[in-house]
Amino acid sequence: MKIFVCYSTRDGLLTADELRRFSRTLPENYCVFIDLLHNNSSDVQGRIEAEIAICDLVVGLVTPAFRQSPWVRIELRHAKWYQKHVSLLLPHQHGLLCPSAFLADHRPNQTDTIDRGSNTGVT
């Protein structure tokens, strides 16, 4: 399963180290893309859109900055455009160190396609 992780680090609640731990704790058959860790492209935004286009699931790590980030809104618009399923995860509620238990119950056919304009700022 290919997962695109949507997040914001602006409020300091998510760090590069936490995102690395999140990535490492996923089952081996999960391929995760986290922009901060995996995007070394000269066309950063193009790579982000390409990764959303080919992913099976978008996981949003919701923090206060997530809801206010213009970049998150752009990523969620791309997810909507490509008709991707989006699962929102409250990382400090579920714990970033054990995401596989959460993801095991959130396969793409079990999640809602994003249509949460009032909650995410996406219209």
Number of C-alpha atoms within 10 A of each C-alpha: 13 16 22 24 25 24 24 24 16 14 11 10 14 19 14 13 10 15 20 15 15 20 22 15 14 18 14 8 8 15 14 21 20 19 19 14 12 11 15 10 11 8 9 12 15 11 16 21 16 12 21 27 16 13 20 19 25 27 19 21 21 19 20 13 18 21 16 14 16 14 14 20 19 16 22 26 20 17 22 18 12 14 13 23 22 26 22 15 19 12 19 13 7 12 13 21 17 15 19 16 11 14 18 10 10 17 14 18 10 10 16 14 17 20 15 13 12 8 9 17 17 18 12
